[in-house]
Amino acid sequence: MAKAAAITLLALEKTNGSGWMVVKIAGDVASVQAAVMTGAELAERQQGW
């Protein structure tokens, strides 16, 4: 995600279920959208979505 756009990784938090995590990022709207889309595509390819 961070390599796809100019964002700042604020935090990674484990949640109470099924291996889910919360990823907190900051940046301008376009950069955050690009990073989230890239992360979603990578997770989907590895069947983790």
Residue frames as qw, qx, qy, qz and C-alpha x, y, z in Angstrom:
[[0.000, 0.884, 0.468, 0.000, 0.00, 0.00, 0.00],
 [0.288, -0.836, 0.057, 0.463, 2.63, 2.52, 1.02],
 [0.412, -0.226, 0.565, 0.678, 4.63, 1.94, -2.15],
 [0.295, 0.561, 0.695, 0.339, 1.58, 2.55, -4.35],
 [0.007, 0.856, 0.249, 0.454, 1.03, 6.14, -3.21],
 [0.235, 0.371, -0.424, 0.792, 2.36, 8.89, -0.96],
 [0.644, -0.614, -0.271, -0.367, 0.69, 7.95, 2.32],
 [0.030, -0.501, 0.690, -0.521, 1.69, 7.69, 5.96],
 [0.645, -0.246, -0.722, -0.048, 1.04, 4.47, 7.86],
 [0.324, -0.620, 0.246, -0.671, -0.43, 5.52, 11.22],
 [0.493, -0.312, 0.701, -0.410, -1.26, 2.19, 12.89],
 [0.552, 0.027, -0.783, -0.285, -1.94, -1.53, 12.51],
 [0.471, -0.255, 0.549, -0.642, -4.46, -2.98, 14.96],
 [0.164, -0.073, -0.978, -0.110, -5.56, -6.58, 15.44],
 [0.574, -0.236, -0.067, -0.781, -9.31, -7.08, 15.78],
 [0.486, -0.179, 0.753, -0.406, -11.30, -9.68, 17.70],
 [0.814, 0.295, 0.411, -0.285, -12.05, -12.10, 14.92],
 [0.853, 0.431, 0.283, 0.079, -10.98, -14.18, 11.94],
 [0.685, -0.084, 0.241, 0.683, -7.53, -12.65, 11.52],
 [0.236, 0.863, 0.282, 0.346, -8.83, -9.23, 10.44],
 [0.489, -0.287, -0.150, 0.810, -6.69, -6.14, 11.00],
 [0.130, 0.955, 0.245, -0.100, -7.36, -2.40, 10.94],
 [0.604, 0.075, 0.148, 0.780, -4.85, -0.41, 8.89],
 [0.012, -0.926, -0.251, 0.283, -4.87, 3.34, 9.56],
 [0.573, 0.149, 0.275, 0.757, -3.29, 5.55, 6.91],
 [0.036, 0.845, 0.202, -0.494, -3.14, 9.27, 6.17],
 [0.352, -0.074, 0.500, 0.788, -2.60, 11.29, 3.01],
 [0.350, 0.245, -0.139, -0.893, -4.50, 13.21, 0.39],
 [0.769, 0.198, 0.353, -0.494, -7.75, 11.66, -0.82],
 [0.754, 0.525, -0.324, -0.225, -6.41, 10.38, -4.15],
 [0.239, 0.509, -0.802, 0.200, -3.34, 8.80, -2.53],
 [0.449, -0.136, 0.736, -0.487, -5.39, 7.08, 0.17],
 [0.823, 0.327, 0.146, -0.440, -7.84, 5.74, -2.42],
 [0.625, 0.562, -0.536, -0.082, -4.99, 4.42, -4.58],
 [0.006, 0.419, -0.845, 0.332, -3.33, 2.76, -1.59],
 [0.624, 0.014, 0.588, -0.514, -6.57, 1.12, -0.42],
 [0.827, 0.435, -0.084, -0.346, -7.34, -0.18, -3.92],
 [0.449, 0.555, -0.697, 0.069, -3.82, -1.60, -4.24],
 [0.231, -0.287, 0.820, -0.439, -4.06, -3.29, -0.84],
 [0.755, 0.177, 0.371, -0.511, -7.46, -4.76, -1.71],
 [0.752, 0.514, -0.346, -0.228, -6.17, -6.13, -5.03],
 [0.247, 0.485, -0.811, 0.214, -3.16, -7.75, -3.35],
 [0.439, -0.128, 0.729, -0.510, -5.32, -9.31, -0.62],
 [0.814, 0.315, 0.122, -0.473, -7.78, -10.62, -3.20],
 [0.607, 0.537, -0.577, -0.098, -4.96, -12.24, -5.20],
 [0.177, 0.302, -0.872, 0.344, -3.83, -14.07, -2.08],
 [0.535, -0.406, -0.685, -0.283, -7.40, -15.03, -1.17],
 [0.334, -0.210, -0.606, 0.691, -7.26, -12.97, 2.00],
 [0.191, -0.117, -0.046, -0.973, -10.13, -10.64, 1.25]]
